Amino acid sequence: MNTITVKDGTQIYYKDWGTGQPIVFHHGWPLSGDDWDAQMMFFLKQGYRVIAHDRRGHGRSGQSSEGNNMDTYAADVAALTEALDLKDAIHVGHSTGGGEVIRYAAKYGKGRVAKAIIISAVTPVMIQKESNPEGVPLSVFDEIRQGTAANRAQYFYDFPIPFYGWNREGQTVQEGIKHNWWRQGMMGSILAHYDGIKAFSESDFTEDLQSLDIPVLVLHGEDDQIVPFGQAPRAAALLKNGKLIAYPGFPHGMPTTEAETINKDILEFIKA
């Protein structure tokens, strides 16, 4: 397996295919680099070098007891991009991975990141508080914590239903996708998944977004039941060079269920 060892001894697993301009994919909670199958195959065939890592505590990466927070996630990506000597790279993040992309690009990306794409992202900040009255109440994240800690296997088996919008009228559960989501989730560490809820819900990316000069594409489904659509225009408004595309009816997991549309829009942005 391809791995690097970061400074605290944790091994980070990654896939690295092809040649050409690199595209680095950052997955969402609680999944792995495998969640990017539809994008890895598409962009590889378009002539790009495609890279996807498993975040610490997720998938095939090491299950460290510490460092399950956004700053360490970004530092791990910095170690990976340095080890692979990636320059002029495109970084694509989904959900938690969107936050990871923005934090990495702001702290470590100068001279290495050409463009960024964030999809269904947790930016600028998820949790409801005095400075973010439109955010999601703490009770929602406490429910996710409870489900993860008390009965992760069943909770993760049920979670794909709203994730992919299969609870909407006329939608049918795609059993293979559901089982693959569960497989990816159960590969990871329950501790990393539990700690990761705080990381994706409470991290504030406002200053990171404001600091970026690179072009950033913000993609979000208007029927996202996991990260409310309102996050997207707020994130885009903070960017110096941001572009927002909204998709009526698309769910949180749209990179999988709506891959043809998402891939086309990413490719057009990269080539622009």
Secondary structure as GFF3:
##gff-version 3
##sequence-region A 1 272
A	DSSP	beta_strand	3	5	.	.	.	ID=ss1
A	DSSP	beta_strand	11	17	.	.	.	ID=ss2
A	DSSP	beta_strand	22	26	.	.	.	ID=ss3
A	DSSP	three_ten_helix	33	36	.	.	.	ID=ss4
A	DSSP	alpha_helix	37	45	.	.	.	ID=ss5
A	DSSP	beta_strand	49	53	.	.	.	ID=ss6
A	DSSP	alpha_helix	70	83	.	.	.	ID=ss7
A	DSSP	beta_strand	89	94	.	.	.	ID=ss8
A	DSSP	alpha_helix	96	108	.	.	.	ID=ss9
A	DSSP	beta_strand	113	119	.	.	.	ID=ss10
A	DSSP	alpha_helix	138	158	.	.	.	ID=ss11
A	DSSP	alpha_helix	160	163	.	.	.	ID=ss12
A	DSSP	alpha_helix	175	187	.	.	.	ID=ss13
A	DSSP	alpha_helix	190	202	.	.	.	ID=ss14
A	DSSP	alpha_helix	206	211	.	.	.	ID=ss15
A	DSSP	beta_strand	216	221	.	.	.	ID=ss16
A	DSSP	alpha_helix	231	238	.	.	.	ID=ss17
A	DSSP	beta_strand	242	247	.	.	.	ID=ss18
A	DSSP	alpha_helix	254	257	.	.	.	ID=ss19
A	DSSP	alpha_helix	259	271	.	.	.	ID=ss20
###
